[in-house]
């Protein structure tokens, strides 16, 4: 089992300690030193005030921020959580991702999602109703740009002639591509295009807001993983090569005093048995000191025990 964290800008307004270069470097370096494996940022270039006031959160640009974290670490994997792919031209995403992969020595994973905030789509001039088609076409473009020279592409949304984009990523054949979302459509995209599936815990209310399926129990996660396995096998793919990342429901939050490490470890065993390969660990966003304490607690009570 490997562990990943998202830089904890959980609220609006955010804690100003978290958006300094020193703050990002401190959190990333502490995560790496503790034995965590992945580090990322969210993606909200143009959130609405209404969403922010309803519990949304601010965000840094994930590519820029991950570049800063990459420069201050050596082993930590750079995993955005997640890039809303329809917001961006795929040739630009391919260039940003390849640049991160080259400069980090092959540590980049492109985790992507379709997105759900209508006002953010409108602000960016992207047709909300076309987001699924944009997403799938962009995945095809990115993989092609990363692996081929002198490419031509004729799609519904993107057209190119004779494109060669170097430097190529150093990861072979390309950086892993993880697909977010809880629906059967998301799992089909993983089977067709992806190297990993990153669903997220979603009770019914959140699932309706995000336009996705509810996953609020290990049983629902297990059903989704079984469905993904069948879809991979139907396409002749080796299921064992596909990563799955999720949150551990058991043991509580490592940022709180009532965190139960034994229950957490038991929960990890259940997740691993289902096929989960990465676990997302929650970090607090109230202070840099609390973040570092939480990372150290997780190291001593979980990572050092495994």
The 8 nearest C-alpha neighbors of each residue, nearest first, counted from 0:
[[1, 276, 277, 2, 271, 278, 275, 267],
 [2, 0, 277, 36, 278, 276, 3, 35],
 [3, 1, 278, 35, 36, 277, 279, 37],
 [2, 4, 37, 279, 38, 36, 280, 35],
 [5, 3, 38, 280, 279, 37, 39, 281],
 [4, 6, 39, 40, 38, 7, 80, 3],
 [5, 7, 40, 39, 8, 4, 38, 282],
 [8, 6, 284, 9, 5, 282, 283, 17],
 [7, 9, 10, 13, 284, 6, 57, 58],
 [10, 8, 7, 56, 284, 13, 11, 57],
 [9, 11, 56, 13, 12, 8, 55, 57],
 [12, 10, 56, 13, 57, 51, 55, 9],
 [11, 13, 10, 14, 57, 56, 51, 15],
 [14, 12, 11, 10, 8, 15, 57, 9],
 [13, 15, 16, 17, 285, 12, 284, 286],
 [16, 14, 17, 18, 13, 19, 12, 22],
 [17, 15, 14, 18, 22, 19, 287, 286],
 [16, 18, 22, 15, 14, 19, 23, 287],
 [19, 17, 15, 16, 22, 20, 23, 14],
 [20, 18, 22, 21, 17, 16, 23, 15],
 [19, 21, 23, 22, 24, 18, 67, 17],
 [20, 22, 24, 19, 23, 25, 18, 17],
 [23, 21, 19, 25, 17, 20, 24, 16],
 [22, 24, 20, 26, 25, 21, 27, 17],
 [23, 25, 21, 27, 22, 26, 68, 28],
 [24, 26, 22, 28, 23, 27, 21, 29],
 [25, 27, 29, 23, 28, 24, 30, 22],
 [28, 26, 30, 24, 29, 25, 23, 68],
 [27, 29, 31, 25, 30, 26, 24, 72],
 [30, 28, 32, 26, 31, 27, 25, 33],
 [31, 29, 27, 33, 35, 28, 32, 26],
 [30, 32, 28, 34, 35, 29, 33, 75],
 [31, 33, 29, 34, 30, 28, 35, 27],
 [34, 32, 30, 31, 298, 35, 29, 295],
 [35, 33, 31, 32, 36, 30, 302, 298],
 [34, 36, 30, 2, 31, 33, 37, 3],
 [35, 37, 75, 2, 3, 76, 1, 34],
 [38, 36, 3, 76, 75, 77, 35, 78],
 [39, 37, 4, 77, 3, 5, 78, 76],
 [40, 38, 79, 5, 78, 80, 77, 6],
 [39, 41, 79, 61, 5, 80, 6, 42],
 [40, 42, 80, 81, 58, 79, 61, 43],
 [41, 43, 82, 61, 81, 58, 44, 60],
 [42, 44, 45, 58, 46, 41, 57, 60],
 [45, 43, 42, 46, 60, 58, 119, 59],
 [44, 46, 119, 43, 47, 122, 123, 118],
 [47, 45, 119, 43, 44, 48, 50, 51],
 [46, 48, 50, 49, 118, 51, 45, 119],
 [47, 49, 51, 50, 52, 46, 53, 55],
 [48, 50, 52, 47, 51, 53, 46, 55],
 [51, 49, 53, 47, 55, 52, 48, 54],
 [50, 52, 55, 48, 53, 49, 54, 56],
 [51, 53, 49, 50, 54, 48, 55, 11],
 [54, 52, 50, 51, 55, 49, 48, 56],
 [55, 53, 51, 52, 50, 56, 10, 11],
 [56, 54, 51, 50, 53, 10, 52, 11],
 [57, 55, 10, 11, 9, 51, 58, 8],
 [56, 58, 11, 8, 10, 13, 12, 43],
 [59, 57, 43, 41, 42, 60, 8, 56],
 [58, 60, 61, 64, 40, 42, 57, 41],
 [59, 61, 63, 62, 64, 42, 58, 44],
 [62, 60, 40, 64, 63, 65, 59, 42],
 [63, 61, 65, 64, 60, 66, 95, 99],
 [62, 64, 66, 65, 60, 61, 67, 59],
 [65, 63, 67, 61, 66, 62, 60, 68],
 [66, 64, 68, 62, 67, 63, 61, 69],
 [67, 65, 69, 63, 64, 68, 62, 99],
 [66, 68, 64, 65, 70, 69, 63, 71],
 [69, 67, 65, 71, 70, 66, 24, 27],
 [70, 68, 66, 72, 67, 71, 103, 65],
 [69, 71, 67, 68, 72, 66, 103, 73],
 [70, 72, 68, 69, 24, 28, 67, 73],
 [73, 71, 69, 70, 28, 74, 75, 68],
 [72, 74, 75, 69, 71, 103, 70, 31],
 [75, 73, 72, 76, 31, 106, 36, 103],
 [74, 76, 36, 37, 31, 73, 72, 77],
 [75, 77, 37, 106, 36, 107, 78, 38],
 [78, 76, 107, 38, 106, 37, 39, 108],
 [77, 79, 39, 108, 38, 76, 37, 110],
 [80, 78, 39, 81, 40, 110, 41, 82],
 [81, 79, 41, 40, 39, 82, 78, 110],
 [80, 82, 79, 111, 110, 41, 42, 83],
 [83, 81, 111, 42, 84, 110, 79, 112],
 [84, 82, 112, 114, 113, 111, 85, 86],
 [83, 85, 86, 82, 111, 87, 134, 112],
 [86, 84, 134, 87, 133, 130, 83, 113],
 [87, 85, 84, 83, 125, 123, 120, 88],
 [88, 86, 85, 84, 89, 92, 91, 83],
 [87, 89, 91, 90, 92, 86, 85, 137],
 [90, 88, 92, 137, 91, 141, 93, 87],
 [91, 89, 93, 92, 88, 94, 141, 140],
 [90, 92, 94, 89, 93, 88, 95, 87],
 [93, 91, 89, 95, 94, 90, 96, 88],
 [94, 92, 90, 96, 141, 91, 95, 97],
 [93, 95, 91, 97, 92, 96, 98, 90],
 [96, 94, 92, 98, 93, 97, 91, 99],
 [95, 97, 93, 99, 98, 94, 92, 100],
 [98, 96, 168, 100, 94, 99, 95, 93],
 [97, 99, 95, 101, 96, 100, 94, 102],
 [100, 98, 96, 102, 97, 101, 103, 66],
 [99, 101, 105, 107, 97, 103, 98, 168],
 [102, 100, 98, 104, 99, 103, 168, 169],
 [101, 103, 99, 104, 100, 98, 105, 69],
 [104, 102, 100, 101, 106, 105, 69, 99],
 [103, 105, 101, 102, 106, 100, 169, 170],
 [104, 106, 100, 170, 169, 103, 107, 101],
 [107, 105, 76, 103, 100, 104, 77, 108],
 [106, 108, 77, 100, 105, 174, 76, 99],
 [109, 107, 175, 78, 174, 77, 176, 110],
 [108, 110, 176, 177, 175, 111, 78, 107],
 [111, 109, 177, 81, 176, 79, 178, 108],
 [112, 110, 82, 81, 178, 83, 84, 179],
 [111, 113, 179, 83, 114, 178, 84, 82],
 [112, 114, 83, 84, 134, 130, 85, 131],
 [115, 113, 83, 112, 116, 85, 84, 130],
 [114, 116, 209, 117, 210, 113, 208, 127],
 [117, 115, 119, 118, 114, 120, 209, 46],
 [116, 118, 120, 119, 115, 121, 127, 114],
 [119, 117, 121, 120, 116, 122, 47, 46],
 [118, 120, 122, 45, 121, 116, 117, 46],
 [119, 121, 125, 117, 123, 118, 122, 127],
 [122, 120, 118, 124, 119, 123, 125, 117],
 [123, 121, 119, 120, 124, 118, 45, 125],
 [122, 124, 120, 121, 125, 119, 86, 45],
 [123, 125, 121, 122, 120, 126, 86, 119],
 [126, 124, 120, 123, 121, 127, 86, 85],
 [125, 127, 129, 128, 130, 120, 124, 121],
 [128, 126, 130, 129, 120, 125, 117, 121],
 [127, 129, 126, 130, 131, 132, 125, 117],
 [130, 128, 126, 127, 132, 131, 133, 125],
 [129, 131, 133, 127, 132, 128, 85, 134],
 [132, 130, 134, 133, 129, 135, 113, 128],
 [131, 133, 135, 134, 129, 130, 136, 155],
 [134, 132, 130, 136, 131, 85, 135, 137],
 [135, 133, 131, 137, 85, 132, 136, 84],
 [134, 136, 138, 137, 132, 133, 131, 139],
 [135, 137, 139, 133, 138, 134, 132, 140],
 [136, 138, 140, 89, 134, 139, 135, 133],
 [139, 137, 135, 141, 140, 136, 134, 142],
 [138, 140, 136, 137, 142, 141, 143, 135],
 [141, 139, 137, 143, 138, 142, 144, 136],
 [142, 140, 144, 93, 138, 143, 139, 89],
 [141, 143, 145, 139, 144, 140, 146, 138],
 [142, 144, 140, 146, 141, 145, 147, 139],
 [145, 143, 141, 142, 146, 147, 140, 164],
 [146, 144, 142, 143, 167, 141, 147, 173],
 [145, 147, 143, 144, 142, 172, 173, 148],
 [148, 146, 144, 143, 145, 150, 149, 163],
 [149, 147, 163, 150, 162, 164, 146, 144],
 [150, 148, 161, 162, 163, 151, 147, 160],
 [151, 149, 161, 162, 148, 147, 160, 163],
 [150, 152, 160, 161, 159, 162, 149, 153],
 [151, 153, 159, 158, 154, 160, 150, 157],
 [152, 154, 158, 157, 159, 151, 155, 156],
 [155, 153, 157, 156, 158, 152, 136, 159],
 [154, 156, 157, 153, 136, 158, 132, 133],
 [157, 155, 154, 133, 158, 136, 153, 132],
 [158, 156, 154, 155, 153, 159, 152, 136],
 [157, 159, 153, 152, 154, 156, 160, 151],
 [158, 160, 152, 151, 153, 162, 157, 161],
 [161, 159, 151, 162, 150, 152, 158, 149],
 [160, 162, 149, 150, 151, 163, 159, 148],
 [161, 163, 149, 150, 160, 164, 151, 148],
 [164, 162, 148, 149, 165, 150, 161, 144],
 [165, 163, 162, 166, 144, 167, 148, 94],
 [166, 164, 167, 163, 168, 94, 97, 145],
 [165, 167, 164, 168, 97, 98, 101, 169],
 [166, 168, 165, 145, 97, 169, 164, 146],
 [169, 167, 97, 170, 100, 101, 173, 166],
 [168, 170, 105, 101, 171, 167, 100, 104],
 [171, 169, 173, 105, 174, 168, 172, 100],
 [172, 170, 173, 169, 174, 168, 105, 146],
 [171, 173, 170, 146, 174, 145, 169, 168],
 [172, 174, 171, 170, 168, 145, 175, 146],
 [175, 173, 170, 108, 107, 176, 109, 171],
 [176, 174, 108, 194, 109, 173, 177, 193],
 [175, 177, 109, 193, 194, 110, 108, 174],
 [178, 176, 195, 110, 196, 194, 193, 109],
 [177, 179, 196, 111, 110, 189, 197, 112],
 [180, 178, 197, 112, 198, 111, 196, 177],
 [179, 181, 198, 185, 182, 112, 197, 211],
 [180, 182, 198, 212, 211, 185, 199, 183],
 [183, 181, 185, 184, 212, 180, 211, 186],
 [182, 184, 186, 185, 187, 181, 226, 223],
 [183, 185, 187, 182, 186, 188, 181, 180],
 [184, 186, 188, 182, 183, 180, 187, 181],
 [187, 185, 189, 183, 188, 184, 227, 190],
 [186, 188, 190, 184, 189, 185, 183, 191],
 [189, 187, 191, 185, 186, 190, 192, 184],
 [190, 188, 193, 186, 192, 187, 191, 178],
 [189, 191, 231, 187, 188, 192, 230, 193],
 [192, 190, 188, 189, 187, 193, 234, 231],
 [193, 191, 189, 188, 190, 138, 194, 139],
 [194, 192, 189, 176, 177, 195, 190, 178],
 [193, 195, 241, 176, 177, 175, 242, 189],
 [196, 194, 242, 177, 241, 243, 193, 178],
 [195, 197, 243, 178, 177, 179, 189, 242],
 [198, 196, 179, 244, 243, 178, 245, 177],
 [199, 197, 180, 181, 179, 196, 245, 244],
 [198, 200, 201, 245, 197, 181, 180, 214],
 [201, 199, 214, 215, 202, 246, 198, 213],
 [202, 200, 214, 213, 206, 215, 205, 199],
 [201, 203, 215, 213, 205, 204, 206, 214],
 [202, 204, 206, 213, 205, 207, 201, 212],
 [205, 203, 207, 206, 202, 208, 201, 213],
 [204, 206, 208, 207, 201, 202, 203, 209],
 [205, 207, 211, 203, 213, 209, 201, 204],
 [208, 206, 210, 204, 205, 209, 203, 211],
 [209, 207, 205, 206, 210, 204, 211, 115],
 [210, 208, 206, 207, 211, 115, 205, 116],
 [211, 209, 207, 208, 206, 115, 212, 205],
 [210, 212, 206, 209, 181, 182, 207, 213],
 [213, 211, 181, 182, 206, 214, 210, 201],
 [212, 214, 201, 206, 203, 202, 215, 211],
 [215, 213, 201, 200, 219, 216, 220, 202],
 [214, 216, 202, 201, 200, 213, 219, 217],
 [217, 215, 218, 219, 214, 220, 248, 200],
 [216, 218, 220, 219, 221, 215, 248, 270],
 [217, 219, 221, 216, 220, 222, 215, 214],
 [220, 218, 222, 221, 216, 217, 214, 223],
 [219, 221, 217, 223, 218, 222, 214, 224],
 [220, 222, 218, 224, 219, 223, 217, 225],
 [223, 221, 219, 225, 220, 224, 226, 218],
 [222, 224, 226, 220, 221, 225, 227, 219],
 [223, 225, 227, 221, 226, 222, 228, 220],
 [226, 224, 228, 222, 227, 223, 221, 229],
 [225, 227, 223, 229, 224, 228, 222, 230],
 [228, 226, 224, 230, 225, 229, 186, 231],
 [227, 229, 225, 231, 226, 230, 238, 224],
 [230, 228, 232, 226, 227, 231, 233, 225],
 [229, 231, 227, 233, 228, 232, 190, 226],
 [232, 230, 190, 236, 228, 234, 233, 229],
 [231, 233, 235, 229, 234, 236, 230, 228],
 [232, 234, 230, 231, 235, 229, 236, 228],
 [235, 233, 231, 232, 236, 230, 190, 191],
 [236, 234, 232, 233, 231, 237, 230, 238],
 [237, 235, 231, 232, 234, 238, 233, 190],
 [236, 238, 239, 240, 235, 232, 231, 241],
 [237, 239, 240, 241, 236, 228, 231, 232],
 [238, 240, 237, 241, 242, 274, 236, 228],
 [239, 241, 238, 237, 242, 194, 236, 195],
 [242, 240, 195, 194, 239, 238, 243, 196],
 [243, 241, 195, 276, 196, 194, 240, 244],
 [242, 244, 275, 196, 276, 195, 197, 277],
 [245, 243, 277, 197, 278, 275, 276, 196],
 [244, 246, 278, 279, 199, 198, 197, 277],
 [247, 245, 279, 278, 248, 280, 200, 199],
 [246, 248, 249, 266, 267, 278, 245, 263],
 [249, 247, 246, 250, 251, 266, 216, 217],
 [250, 248, 263, 266, 247, 251, 262, 265],
 [251, 249, 263, 262, 259, 258, 260, 252],
 [252, 250, 258, 249, 259, 253, 248, 263],
 [251, 253, 254, 258, 255, 250, 281, 257],
 [254, 252, 258, 255, 293, 297, 251, 296],
 [253, 255, 293, 252, 283, 282, 256, 258],
 [256, 254, 253, 257, 252, 258, 251, 293],
 [255, 257, 258, 254, 253, 252, 259, 251],
 [256, 258, 255, 259, 251, 252, 253, 250],
 [259, 257, 251, 253, 256, 252, 255, 250],
 [260, 258, 250, 262, 261, 257, 263, 251],
 [259, 261, 263, 262, 300, 250, 264, 258],
 [262, 260, 264, 263, 259, 265, 250, 300],
 [261, 263, 250, 265, 264, 260, 259, 249],
 [262, 264, 250, 260, 266, 249, 261, 265],
 [265, 263, 267, 261, 266, 262, 260, 268],
 [264, 266, 262, 268, 267, 263, 261, 269],
 [267, 265, 263, 269, 249, 264, 268, 262],
 [266, 268, 264, 270, 265, 269, 271, 263],
 [267, 269, 271, 265, 266, 270, 272, 264],
 [270, 268, 266, 272, 267, 271, 273, 265],
 [271, 269, 267, 273, 275, 272, 268, 266],
 [270, 272, 275, 268, 274, 273, 269, 267],
 [271, 273, 269, 270, 274, 268, 275, 267],
 [274, 272, 270, 271, 275, 221, 269, 224],
 [273, 275, 271, 272, 276, 270, 243, 224],
 [276, 274, 243, 271, 270, 244, 273, 277],
 [275, 277, 0, 243, 242, 244, 274, 1],
 [278, 276, 244, 1, 2, 0, 275, 243],
 [279, 277, 2, 245, 246, 244, 1, 3],
 [278, 280, 3, 246, 4, 245, 2, 281],
 [281, 279, 4, 3, 278, 282, 2, 246],
 [282, 280, 4, 279, 283, 252, 253, 5],
 [281, 283, 7, 290, 254, 280, 284, 293],
 [284, 282, 290, 285, 254, 7, 281, 289],
 [285, 283, 7, 286, 8, 9, 282, 14],
 [284, 286, 283, 14, 289, 287, 290, 13],
 [287, 285, 289, 288, 284, 290, 14, 16],
 [286, 288, 290, 289, 291, 16, 17, 285],
 [287, 289, 291, 286, 290, 292, 285, 293],
 [290, 288, 292, 286, 287, 291, 293, 283],
 [291, 289, 287, 293, 288, 292, 283, 282],
 [290, 292, 294, 288, 293, 289, 295, 287],
 [293, 291, 289, 295, 290, 294, 296, 288],
 [292, 294, 296, 254, 290, 291, 295, 253],
 [295, 293, 291, 297, 296, 292, 298, 290],
 [294, 296, 298, 292, 293, 297, 291, 299],
 [297, 295, 293, 299, 298, 294, 300, 292],
 [296, 298, 294, 300, 301, 295, 299, 293],
 [299, 297, 302, 295, 296, 33, 301, 300],
 [298, 300, 296, 303, 297, 301, 295, 302],
 [299, 301, 297, 298, 296, 260, 304, 302],
 [302, 300, 304, 297, 298, 303, 299, 305],
 [303, 301, 298, 304, 305, 299, 300, 297],
 [302, 304, 299, 301, 305, 298, 300, 34],
 [305, 303, 301, 302, 300, 299, 298, 264],
 [304, 302, 303, 301, 264, 0, 300, 267]]
